[in-house]
């Protein structure tokens, strides 16, 4: 994966749709476990339930050093502001 704007995401990361269906407490515990196992990044999509930026903010607040990447953020969920 390498560096993105000075943030080292490590060589490997975890891509998961599973967080979409988990309650917040389980999602927090899961991402903390992944961080403890040494994963450098978690990639999450925006699918049905969770808004991408809020979801990423929750994951970042639940961890100390793991990188959180929005693999998909639906453009039609965000309107341009004039």
N, CA, C and O atoms as a CHARMM CRD file, in Angstrom:
* protein
*
  328
    1    1 UNK  N      0.81800  -1.18800   0.00000 PROA 1      0.00000
    2    1 UNK  CA     0.00000   0.00000   0.00000 PROA 1      0.00000
    3    1 UNK  C      0.86000   1.24900   0.00000 PROA 1      0.00000
    4    1 UNK  O      0.63100   2.15500  -0.80200 PROA 1      0.00000
    5    2 UNK  N      1.84600   1.31500   0.88400 PROA 2      0.00000
    6    2 UNK  CA     2.75700   2.43700   0.89600 PROA 2      0.00000
    7    2 UNK  C      2.20500   3.66500   1.58900 PROA 2      0.00000
    8    2 UNK  O      1.27900   3.59300   2.39800 PROA 2      0.00000
    9    3 UNK  N      2.80800   4.80600   1.24400 PROA 3      0.00000
   10    3 UNK  CA     2.43900   6.07400   1.86400 PROA 3      0.00000
   11    3 UNK  C      1.38100   6.80200   1.03900 PROA 3      0.00000
   12    3 UNK  O      1.44700   6.84100  -0.18900 PROA 3      0.00000
   13    4 UNK  N      0.42200   7.36600   1.72700 PROA 4      0.00000
   14    4 UNK  CA    -0.56000   8.25800   1.11300 PROA 4      0.00000
   15    4 UNK  C     -0.53300   9.54000   1.92600 PROA 4      0.00000
   16    4 UNK  O     -0.92600   9.54700   3.09300 PROA 4      0.00000
   17    5 UNK  N     -0.07700  10.61300   1.32300 PROA 5      0.00000
   18    5 UNK  CA     0.04500  11.90300   1.99700 PROA 5      0.00000
   19    5 UNK  C      0.78700  11.78600   3.31900 PROA 5      0.00000
   20    5 UNK  O      0.36800  12.37000   4.31900 PROA 5      0.00000
   21    6 UNK  N      1.89600  11.03000   3.33400 PROA 6      0.00000
   22    6 UNK  CA     2.72600  10.91600   4.52000 PROA 6      0.00000
   23    6 UNK  C      2.23100   9.92400   5.55500 PROA 6      0.00000
   24    6 UNK  O      2.85500   9.77700   6.60600 PROA 6      0.00000
   25    7 UNK  N      1.12500   9.23700   5.29000 PROA 7      0.00000
   26    7 UNK  CA     0.59600   8.24400   6.22200 PROA 7      0.00000
   27    7 UNK  C      0.97800   6.86900   5.70100 PROA 7      0.00000
   28    7 UNK  O      0.58300   6.48900   4.59800 PROA 7      0.00000
   29    8 UNK  N      1.73600   6.12600   6.48000 PROA 8      0.00000
   30    8 UNK  CA     2.15200   4.79200   6.06800 PROA 8      0.00000
   31    8 UNK  C      1.06500   3.79500   6.43300 PROA 8      0.00000
   32    8 UNK  O      0.79600   3.56500   7.61200 PROA 8      0.00000
   33    9 UNK  N      0.44300   3.20700   5.42600 PROA 9      0.00000
   34    9 UNK  CA    -0.62400   2.24300   5.64400 PROA 9      0.00000
   35    9 UNK  C     -0.09800   0.82000   5.73600 PROA 9      0.00000
   36    9 UNK  O     -0.87700  -0.11500   5.92200 PROA 9      0.00000
   37   10 UNK  N      1.20600   0.64200   5.60800 PROA 10     0.00000
   38   10 UNK  CA     1.77800  -0.68900   5.66600 PROA 10     0.00000
   39   10 UNK  C      1.66200  -1.39300   4.33100 PROA 10     0.00000
   40   10 UNK  O      1.12200  -0.84900   3.36800 PROA 10     0.00000
   41   11 UNK  N      2.16900  -2.59100   4.29000 PROA 11     0.00000
   42   11 UNK  CA     2.15400  -3.34800   3.03900 PROA 11     0.00000
   43   11 UNK  C      0.82100  -4.06700   2.81900 PROA 11     0.00000
   44   11 UNK  O      0.39400  -4.25800   1.68000 PROA 11     0.00000
   45   12 UNK  N      0.17500  -4.46000   3.90200 PROA 12     0.00000
   46   12 UNK  CA    -1.07100  -5.19400   3.82100 PROA 12     0.00000
   47   12 UNK  C     -2.12700  -4.54200   4.70800 PROA 12     0.00000
   48   12 UNK  O     -1.80000  -3.88200   5.69500 PROA 12     0.00000
   49   13 UNK  N     -3.37300  -4.72700   4.35600 PROA 13     0.00000
   50   13 UNK  CA    -4.47500  -4.22200   5.16100 PROA 13     0.00000
   51   13 UNK  C     -5.64500  -5.18500   5.08900 PROA 13     0.00000
   52   13 UNK  O     -5.59100  -6.19400   4.38500 PROA 13     0.00000
   53   14 UNK  N     -6.68300  -4.87300   5.80800 PROA 14     0.00000
   54   14 UNK  CA    -7.87800  -5.69900   5.85200 PROA 14     0.00000
   55   14 UNK  C     -9.00500  -4.94900   5.15900 PROA 14     0.00000
   56   14 UNK  O     -9.29800  -3.80400   5.50300 PROA 14     0.00000
   57   15 UNK  N     -9.63700  -5.59000   4.18500 PROA 15     0.00000
   58   15 UNK  CA   -10.82200  -5.04900   3.51800 PROA 15     0.00000
   59   15 UNK  C    -12.01100  -5.83800   4.04300 PROA 15     0.00000
   60   15 UNK  O    -12.01100  -7.06700   3.97500 PROA 15     0.00000
   61   16 UNK  N    -13.02000  -5.15800   4.56500 PROA 16     0.00000
   62   16 UNK  CA   -14.16600  -5.89000   5.10700 PROA 16     0.00000
   63   16 UNK  C    -15.47500  -5.15600   4.88800 PROA 16     0.00000
   64   16 UNK  O    -15.55200  -3.93100   4.98200 PROA 16     0.00000
   65   17 UNK  N    -16.49900  -5.93800   4.59300 PROA 17     0.00000
   66   17 UNK  CA   -17.87400  -5.45400   4.57600 PROA 17     0.00000
   67   17 UNK  C    -18.55500  -5.78200   5.90700 PROA 17     0.00000
   68   17 UNK  O    -19.66600  -5.31400   6.15800 PROA 17     0.00000
   69   18 UNK  N    -17.91300  -6.57200   6.75600 PROA 18     0.00000
   70   18 UNK  CA   -18.53300  -7.08900   7.97700 PROA 18     0.00000
   71   18 UNK  C    -18.96900  -5.99400   8.95100 PROA 18     0.00000
   72   18 UNK  O    -19.95100  -6.17800   9.67100 PROA 18     0.00000
   73   19 UNK  N    -18.27800  -4.88000   8.99300 PROA 19     0.00000
   74   19 UNK  CA   -18.63100  -3.83200   9.94800 PROA 19     0.00000
   75   19 UNK  C    -19.99500  -3.21500   9.65800 PROA 19     0.00000
   76   19 UNK  O    -20.60700  -2.62800  10.55000 PROA 19     0.00000
   77   20 UNK  N    -20.47200  -3.33800   8.44000 PROA 20     0.00000
   78   20 UNK  CA   -21.78600  -2.79300   8.08700 PROA 20     0.00000
   79   20 UNK  C    -22.90200  -3.39900   8.92400 PROA 20     0.00000
   80   20 UNK  O    -23.90600  -2.74000   9.19200 PROA 20     0.00000
   81   21 UNK  N    -22.73500  -4.65000   9.34000 PROA 21     0.00000
   82   21 UNK  CA   -23.79300  -5.37200  10.03700 PROA 21     0.00000
   83   21 UNK  C    -23.53400  -5.56500  11.53000 PROA 21     0.00000
   84   21 UNK  O    -24.32900  -6.20900  12.21300 PROA 21     0.00000
   85   22 UNK  N    -22.43700  -5.01900  12.04200 PROA 22     0.00000
   86   22 UNK  CA   -22.10700  -5.21100  13.45200 PROA 22     0.00000
   87   22 UNK  C    -22.58300  -4.02700  14.28900 PROA 22     0.00000
   88   22 UNK  O    -22.57600  -2.88900  13.81900 PROA 22     0.00000
   89   23 UNK  N    -22.99600  -4.29300  15.52800 PROA 23     0.00000
   90   23 UNK  CA   -23.27600  -3.17900  16.43300 PROA 23     0.00000
   91   23 UNK  C    -21.96500  -2.45700  16.76400 PROA 23     0.00000
   92   23 UNK  O    -20.88500  -3.03200  16.63200 PROA 23     0.00000
   93   24 UNK  N    -22.06600  -1.21600  17.18600 PROA 24     0.00000
   94   24 UNK  CA   -20.88800  -0.38100  17.41800 PROA 24     0.00000
   95   24 UNK  C    -19.88700  -1.01300  18.38300 PROA 24     0.00000
   96   24 UNK  O    -18.68400  -0.95600  18.12900 PROA 24     0.00000
   97   25 UNK  N    -20.34500  -1.60800  19.47300 PROA 25     0.00000
   98   25 UNK  CA   -19.42100  -2.18900  20.45900 PROA 25     0.00000
   99   25 UNK  C    -18.61400  -3.33600  19.85900 PROA 25     0.00000
  100   25 UNK  O    -17.41600  -3.44800  20.11600 PROA 25     0.00000
  101   26 UNK  N    -19.25500  -4.18300  19.06500 PROA 26     0.00000
  102   26 UNK  CA   -18.54500  -5.29000  18.43200 PROA 26     0.00000
  103   26 UNK  C    -17.57700  -4.78700  17.36700 PROA 26     0.00000
  104   26 UNK  O    -16.47500  -5.31500  17.22500 PROA 26     0.00000
  105   27 UNK  N    -17.99100  -3.76700  16.62300 PROA 27     0.00000
  106   27 UNK  CA   -17.12200  -3.17000  15.61300 PROA 27     0.00000
  107   27 UNK  C    -15.87800  -2.57100  16.26300 PROA 27     0.00000
  108   27 UNK  O    -14.76600  -2.74200  15.76200 PROA 27     0.00000
  109   28 UNK  N    -16.07000  -1.86600  17.38500 PROA 28     0.00000
  110   28 UNK  CA   -14.94200  -1.29300  18.12600 PROA 28     0.00000
  111   28 UNK  C    -13.98400  -2.38800  18.59200 PROA 28     0.00000
  112   28 UNK  O    -12.77200  -2.27500  18.40800 PROA 28     0.00000
  113   29 UNK  N    -14.52700  -3.44200  19.19200 PROA 29     0.00000
  114   29 UNK  CA   -13.68700  -4.54500  19.67000 PROA 29     0.00000
  115   29 UNK  C    -12.95300  -5.22100  18.51600 PROA 29     0.00000
  116   29 UNK  O    -11.78600  -5.58800  18.65100 PROA 29     0.00000
  117   30 UNK  N    -13.62900  -5.38600  17.39300 PROA 30     0.00000
  118   30 UNK  CA   -13.01600  -6.04400  16.23900 PROA 30     0.00000
  119   30 UNK  C    -11.85600  -5.23400  15.67700 PROA 30     0.00000
  120   30 UNK  O    -10.79400  -5.79000  15.39500 PROA 30     0.00000
  121   31 UNK  N    -12.04300  -3.93000  15.51100 PROA 31     0.00000
  122   31 UNK  CA   -10.97300  -3.11200  14.94700 PROA 31     0.00000
  123   31 UNK  C     -9.80600  -2.99700  15.93200 PROA 31     0.00000
  124   31 UNK  O     -8.65300  -2.90900  15.51000 PROA 31     0.00000
  125   32 UNK  N    -10.08800  -2.99700  17.22500 PROA 32     0.00000
  126   32 UNK  CA    -9.00700  -2.99300  18.21500 PROA 32     0.00000
  127   32 UNK  C     -8.22500  -4.30900  18.17200 PROA 32     0.00000
  128   32 UNK  O     -7.00600  -4.31400  18.33800 PROA 32     0.00000
  129   33 UNK  N     -8.92500  -5.41900  17.94900 PROA 33     0.00000
  130   33 UNK  CA    -8.24900  -6.70900  17.82700 PROA 33     0.00000
  131   33 UNK  C     -7.35400  -6.73800  16.58500 PROA 33     0.00000
  132   33 UNK  O     -6.22100  -7.21600  16.64400 PROA 33     0.00000
  133   34 UNK  N     -7.86400  -6.22700  15.46400 PROA 34     0.00000
  134   34 UNK  CA    -7.05700  -6.17600  14.24600 PROA 34     0.00000
  135   34 UNK  C     -5.81500  -5.31800  14.45000 PROA 34     0.00000
  136   34 UNK  O     -4.73000  -5.67300  13.98900 PROA 34     0.00000
  137   35 UNK  N     -5.96900  -4.19200  15.13700 PROA 35     0.00000
  138   35 UNK  CA    -4.84200  -3.32600  15.43900 PROA 35     0.00000
  139   35 UNK  C     -3.82800  -4.06400  16.31600 PROA 35     0.00000
  140   35 UNK  O     -2.62200  -3.98100  16.08400 PROA 35     0.00000
  141   36 UNK  N     -4.32600  -4.78600  17.32400 PROA 36     0.00000
  142   36 UNK  CA    -3.44700  -5.55000  18.20700 PROA 36     0.00000
  143   36 UNK  C     -2.69700  -6.65500  17.49400 PROA 36     0.00000
  144   36 UNK  O     -1.60500  -7.04100  17.91000 PROA 36     0.00000
  145   37 UNK  N     -3.28000  -7.16500  16.42100 PROA 37     0.00000
  146   37 UNK  CA    -2.62000  -8.21100  15.63300 PROA 37     0.00000
  147   37 UNK  C     -1.57200  -7.64600  14.67600 PROA 37     0.00000
  148   37 UNK  O     -0.86100  -8.39600  14.00700 PROA 37     0.00000
  149   38 UNK  N     -1.48600  -6.32200  14.61700 PROA 38     0.00000
  150   38 UNK  CA    -0.44600  -5.69000  13.81300 PROA 38     0.00000
  151   38 UNK  C     -0.84700  -5.21500  12.43000 PROA 38     0.00000
  152   38 UNK  O      0.01000  -4.77700  11.66200 PROA 38     0.00000
  153   39 UNK  N     -2.12800  -5.28900  12.09200 PROA 39     0.00000
  154   39 UNK  CA    -2.55600  -4.78900  10.79700 PROA 39     0.00000
  155   39 UNK  C     -2.35400  -3.28600  10.73800 PROA 39     0.00000
  156   39 UNK  O     -2.61500  -2.58300  11.71400 PROA 39     0.00000
  157   40 UNK  N     -1.88800  -2.78700   9.59300 PROA 40     0.00000
  158   40 UNK  CA    -1.59700  -1.36300   9.44900 PROA 40     0.00000
  159   40 UNK  C     -2.76400  -0.52900   8.97800 PROA 40     0.00000
  160   40 UNK  O     -2.78700   0.68600   9.17700 PROA 40     0.00000
  161   41 UNK  N     -3.74600  -1.18100   8.34600 PROA 41     0.00000
  162   41 UNK  CA    -4.86300  -0.42100   7.79100 PROA 41     0.00000
  163   41 UNK  C     -6.10700  -1.28800   7.70600 PROA 41     0.00000
  164   41 UNK  O     -6.03500  -2.50800   7.56200 PROA 41     0.00000
  165   42 UNK  N     -7.23800  -0.62600   7.80000 PROA 42     0.00000
  166   42 UNK  CA    -8.54000  -1.27600   7.59300 PROA 42     0.00000
  167   42 UNK  C     -9.24800  -0.48700   6.50500 PROA 42     0.00000
  168   42 UNK  O     -9.34700   0.73800   6.57400 PROA 42     0.00000
  169   43 UNK  N     -9.73500  -1.19300   5.51200 PROA 43     0.00000
  170   43 UNK  CA   -10.44900  -0.58900   4.39300 PROA 43     0.00000
  171   43 UNK  C    -11.91700  -0.93900   4.53800 PROA 43     0.00000
  172   43 UNK  O    -12.25900  -2.11400   4.67300 PROA 43     0.00000
  173   44 UNK  N    -12.78100   0.04300   4.51400 PROA 44     0.00000
  174   44 UNK  CA   -14.21300  -0.19300   4.66800 PROA 44     0.00000
  175   44 UNK  C    -14.97000   0.50900   3.54800 PROA 44     0.00000
  176   44 UNK  O    -14.58400   1.59600   3.11700 PROA 44     0.00000
  177   45 UNK  N    -16.04700  -0.11400   3.07700 PROA 45     0.00000
  178   45 UNK  CA   -16.87600   0.51300   2.04600 PROA 45     0.00000
  179   45 UNK  C    -18.04600   1.26400   2.66300 PROA 45     0.00000
  180   45 UNK  O    -18.31300   1.15500   3.86000 PROA 45     0.00000
  181   46 UNK  N    -18.71900   2.00600   1.84700 PROA 46     0.00000
  182   46 UNK  CA   -20.00700   2.57300   2.22700 PROA 46     0.00000
  183   46 UNK  C    -21.03900   1.77000   1.44800 PROA 46     0.00000
  184   46 UNK  O    -21.12800   1.88700   0.22600 PROA 46     0.00000
  185   47 UNK  N    -21.80600   0.96900   2.13800 PROA 47     0.00000
  186   47 UNK  CA   -22.73100   0.06400   1.45800 PROA 47     0.00000
  187   47 UNK  C    -24.16400   0.50900   1.70500 PROA 47     0.00000
  188   47 UNK  O    -24.67900   1.36700   0.98800 PROA 47     0.00000
  189   48 UNK  N    -24.80400  -0.05700   2.70000 PROA 48     0.00000
  190   48 UNK  CA   -26.21700   0.20600   2.92800 PROA 48     0.00000
  191   48 UNK  C    -26.48600   1.09900   4.13600 PROA 48     0.00000
  192   48 UNK  O    -27.33400   1.99000   4.08400 PROA 48     0.00000
  193   49 UNK  N    -25.76000   0.85200   5.22000 PROA 49     0.00000
  194   49 UNK  CA   -26.16700   1.45300   6.47500 PROA 49     0.00000
  195   49 UNK  C    -25.35000   2.62100   6.96700 PROA 49     0.00000
  196   49 UNK  O    -25.91900   3.64100   7.35700 PROA 49     0.00000
  197   50 UNK  N    -24.05700   2.51100   6.96400 PROA 50     0.00000
  198   50 UNK  CA   -23.22900   3.52200   7.62300 PROA 50     0.00000
  199   50 UNK  C    -22.65300   4.51800   6.62500 PROA 50     0.00000
  200   50 UNK  O    -22.12700   4.13900   5.57900 PROA 50     0.00000
  201   51 UNK  N    -22.76100   5.78800   6.96400 PROA 51     0.00000
  202   51 UNK  CA   -22.18600   6.85300   6.15200 PROA 51     0.00000
  203   51 UNK  C    -20.66700   6.76400   6.26900 PROA 51     0.00000
  204   51 UNK  O    -20.13900   6.62500   7.37200 PROA 51     0.00000
  205   52 UNK  N    -19.96200   6.84400   5.14100 PROA 52     0.00000
  206   52 UNK  CA   -18.53400   6.53900   5.06800 PROA 52     0.00000
  207   52 UNK  C    -17.66100   7.37900   5.99900 PROA 52     0.00000
  208   52 UNK  O    -16.81400   6.82700   6.70100 PROA 52     0.00000
  209   53 UNK  N    -17.84100   8.66200   6.02300 PROA 53     0.00000
  210   53 UNK  CA   -16.95600   9.53100   6.81400 PROA 53     0.00000
  211   53 UNK  C    -17.20400   9.36800   8.31900 PROA 53     0.00000
  212   53 UNK  O    -16.25800   9.36100   9.10700 PROA 53     0.00000
  213   54 UNK  N    -18.46100   9.23800   8.71100 PROA 54     0.00000
  214   54 UNK  CA   -18.79700   9.01700  10.11400 PROA 54     0.00000
  215   54 UNK  C    -18.27500   7.66500  10.57900 PROA 54     0.00000
  216   54 UNK  O    -17.75200   7.54000  11.68600 PROA 54     0.00000
  217   55 UNK  N    -18.42000   6.66000   9.73100 PROA 55     0.00000
  218   55 UNK  CA   -17.93000   5.31600  10.02700 PROA 55     0.00000
  219   55 UNK  C    -16.41300   5.33800  10.24800 PROA 55     0.00000
  220   55 UNK  O    -15.91300   4.76600  11.21700 PROA 55     0.00000
  221   56 UNK  N    -15.69600   5.99400   9.35300 PROA 56     0.00000
  222   56 UNK  CA   -14.24000   6.10000   9.48700 PROA 56     0.00000
  223   56 UNK  C    -13.86200   6.84100  10.76800 PROA 56     0.00000
  224   56 UNK  O    -12.92100   6.44300  11.45500 PROA 56     0.00000
  225   57 UNK  N    -14.57600   7.90100  11.09200 PROA 57     0.00000
  226   57 UNK  CA   -14.30500   8.65200  12.31500 PROA 57     0.00000
  227   57 UNK  C    -14.48400   7.79800  13.55900 PROA 57     0.00000
  228   57 UNK  O    -13.68600   7.88300  14.49300 PROA 57     0.00000
  229   58 UNK  N    -15.52600   6.97600  13.57900 PROA 58     0.00000
  230   58 UNK  CA   -15.74600   6.07700  14.71000 PROA 58     0.00000
  231   58 UNK  C    -14.59400   5.08600  14.84200 PROA 58     0.00000
  232   58 UNK  O    -14.08700   4.86600  15.94200 PROA 58     0.00000
  233   59 UNK  N    -14.17600   4.48700  13.72300 PROA 59     0.00000
  234   59 UNK  CA   -13.07600   3.52100  13.76400 PROA 59     0.00000
  235   59 UNK  C    -11.77600   4.17700  14.23000 PROA 59     0.00000
  236   59 UNK  O    -11.03200   3.60000  15.02400 PROA 59     0.00000
  237   60 UNK  N    -11.51000   5.37200  13.73700 PROA 60     0.00000
  238   60 UNK  CA   -10.28900   6.08500  14.16000 PROA 60     0.00000
  239   60 UNK  C    -10.33100   6.41800  15.64900 PROA 60     0.00000
  240   60 UNK  O     -9.31300   6.32400  16.33400 PROA 60     0.00000
  241   61 UNK  N    -11.48500   6.80200  16.14600 PROA 61     0.00000
  242   61 UNK  CA   -11.62200   7.12900  17.56700 PROA 61     0.00000
  243   61 UNK  C    -11.50400   5.89200  18.44900 PROA 61     0.00000
  244   61 UNK  O    -11.23700   6.00500  19.64600 PROA 61     0.00000
  245   62 UNK  N    -11.70000   4.71500  17.86700 PROA 62     0.00000
  246   62 UNK  CA   -11.66400   3.46700  18.62700 PROA 62     0.00000
  247   62 UNK  C    -10.27100   2.84300  18.67400 PROA 62     0.00000
  248   62 UNK  O    -10.06100   1.84600  19.36400 PROA 62     0.00000
  249   63 UNK  N     -9.32100   3.42400  17.94500 PROA 63     0.00000
  250   63 UNK  CA    -7.98500   2.83500  17.83100 PROA 63     0.00000
  251   63 UNK  C     -6.91400   3.87800  18.10700 PROA 63     0.00000
  252   63 UNK  O     -7.20500   5.05900  18.29500 PROA 63     0.00000
  253   64 UNK  N     -5.67300   3.41600  18.12600 PROA 64     0.00000
  254   64 UNK  CA    -4.56100   4.32600  18.39800 PROA 64     0.00000
  255   64 UNK  C     -3.70000   4.61600  17.17700 PROA 64     0.00000
  256   64 UNK  O     -3.19800   5.73000  17.02700 PROA 64     0.00000
  257   65 UNK  N     -3.52000   3.61400  16.28700 PROA 65     0.00000
  258   65 UNK  CA    -2.56100   3.82300  15.20700 PROA 65     0.00000
  259   65 UNK  C     -2.96800   3.22700  13.86400 PROA 65     0.00000
  260   65 UNK  O     -2.32600   3.52200  12.85600 PROA 65     0.00000
  261   66 UNK  N     -3.99400   2.41400  13.81300 PROA 66     0.00000
  262   66 UNK  CA    -4.36900   1.77700  12.55100 PROA 66     0.00000
  263   66 UNK  C     -4.91900   2.81800  11.58600 PROA 66     0.00000
  264   66 UNK  O     -5.65400   3.71800  11.99300 PROA 66     0.00000
  265   67 UNK  N     -4.56700   2.70000  10.32100 PROA 67     0.00000
  266   67 UNK  CA    -5.10600   3.58800   9.29900 PROA 67     0.00000
  267   67 UNK  C     -6.48400   3.12800   8.87200 PROA 67     0.00000
  268   67 UNK  O     -6.72700   1.92600   8.75600 PROA 67     0.00000
  269   68 UNK  N     -7.38400   4.05800   8.63800 PROA 68     0.00000
  270   68 UNK  CA    -8.74000   3.73700   8.18700 PROA 68     0.00000
  271   68 UNK  C     -8.92600   4.37900   6.81700 PROA 68     0.00000
  272   68 UNK  O     -8.72600   5.58100   6.64300 PROA 68     0.00000
  273   69 UNK  N     -9.31100   3.55400   5.85600 PROA 69     0.00000
  274   69 UNK  CA    -9.45100   4.01500   4.48300 PROA 69     0.00000
  275   69 UNK  C    -10.86300   3.71600   3.99100 PROA 69     0.00000
  276   69 UNK  O    -11.35600   2.59700   4.14000 PROA 69     0.00000
  277   70 UNK  N    -11.50400   4.71200   3.41100 PROA 70     0.00000
  278   70 UNK  CA   -12.80400   4.49300   2.77000 PROA 70     0.00000
  279   70 UNK  C    -12.53800   3.96900   1.37000 PROA 70     0.00000
  280   70 UNK  O    -12.15000   4.71900   0.47500 PROA 70     0.00000
  281   71 UNK  N    -12.75100   2.67400   1.19500 PROA 71     0.00000
  282   71 UNK  CA   -12.55400   2.06900  -0.11800 PROA 71     0.00000
  283   71 UNK  C    -13.62700   2.47800  -1.10300 PROA 71     0.00000
  284   71 UNK  O    -13.39200   2.51300  -2.31100 PROA 71     0.00000
  285   72 UNK  N    -14.80500   2.78500  -0.58900 PROA 72     0.00000
  286   72 UNK  CA   -15.91400   3.23600  -1.42800 PROA 72     0.00000
  287   72 UNK  C    -16.66100   4.31400  -0.65200 PROA 72     0.00000
  288   72 UNK  O    -17.06700   4.09300   0.48900 PROA 72     0.00000
  289   73 UNK  N    -16.84100   5.46200  -1.25700 PROA 73     0.00000
  290   73 UNK  CA   -17.71600   6.50300  -0.71200 PROA 73     0.00000
  291   73 UNK  C    -18.61400   6.93100  -1.86500 PROA 73     0.00000
  292   73 UNK  O    -18.15900   7.58800  -2.80200 PROA 73     0.00000
  293   74 UNK  N    -19.86300   6.56500  -1.79700 PROA 74     0.00000
  294   74 UNK  CA   -20.78400   6.78500  -2.91400 PROA 74     0.00000
  295   74 UNK  C    -20.97500   8.27600  -3.21200 PROA 74     0.00000
  296   74 UNK  O    -21.35400   9.05100  -2.33400 PROA 74     0.00000
  297   75 UNK  N    -20.71700   8.65100  -4.42000 PROA 75     0.00000
  298   75 UNK  CA   -20.82500  10.05500  -4.82000 PROA 75     0.00000
  299   75 UNK  C    -22.27300  10.53100  -4.79900 PROA 75     0.00000
  300   75 UNK  O    -22.52600  11.69100  -4.47500 PROA 75     0.00000
  301   76 UNK  N    -23.22500   9.67200  -5.13300 PROA 76     0.00000
  302   76 UNK  CA   -24.62000  10.09900  -5.17100 PROA 76     0.00000
  303   76 UNK  C    -25.21400  10.28000  -3.77000 PROA 76     0.00000
  304   76 UNK  O    -26.35800  10.71600  -3.63500 PROA 76     0.00000
  305   77 UNK  N    -24.44500   9.94900  -2.73200 PROA 77     0.00000
  306   77 UNK  CA   -24.88200  10.20500  -1.36400 PROA 77     0.00000
  307   77 UNK  C    -24.49200  11.60100  -0.90300 PROA 77     0.00000
  308   77 UNK  O    -24.87400  12.02500   0.18800 PROA 77     0.00000
  309   78 UNK  N    -23.73800  12.31500  -1.72300 PROA 78     0.00000
  310   78 UNK  CA   -23.25100  13.63700  -1.36800 PROA 78     0.00000
  311   78 UNK  C    -23.58500  14.62200  -2.47400 PROA 78     0.00000
  312   78 UNK  O    -23.15400  14.46000  -3.61600 PROA 78     0.00000
  313   79 UNK  N    -24.34800  15.63200  -2.13000 PROA 79     0.00000
  314   79 UNK  CA   -24.70700  16.64700  -3.12200 PROA 79     0.00000
  315   79 UNK  C    -23.73900  17.81400  -3.05500 PROA 79     0.00000
  316   79 UNK  O    -23.19300  18.13400  -1.99900 PROA 79     0.00000
  317   80 UNK  N    -23.54100  18.43700  -4.19900 PROA 80     0.00000
  318   80 UNK  CA   -22.70000  19.62700  -4.25500 PROA 80     0.00000
  319   80 UNK  C    -23.39400  20.76300  -3.51300 PROA 80     0.00000
  320   80 UNK  O    -24.61900  20.88100  -3.53000 PROA 80     0.00000
  321   81 UNK  N    -22.58800  21.59200  -2.86500 PROA 81     0.00000
  322   81 UNK  CA   -23.13800  22.77000  -2.16400 PROA 81     0.00000
  323   81 UNK  C    -22.82300  24.01000  -2.98300 PROA 81     0.00000
  324   81 UNK  O    -21.72100  24.16500  -3.51000 PROA 81     0.00000
  325   82 UNK  N    -23.80400  24.87900  -3.07900 PROA 82     0.00000
  326   82 UNK  CA   -23.62400  26.11500  -3.84200 PROA 82     0.00000
  327   82 UNK  C    -23.49200  27.27500  -2.93700 PROA 82     0.00000
  328   82 UNK  O    -23.33300  28.40400  -3.40000 PROA 82     0.00000
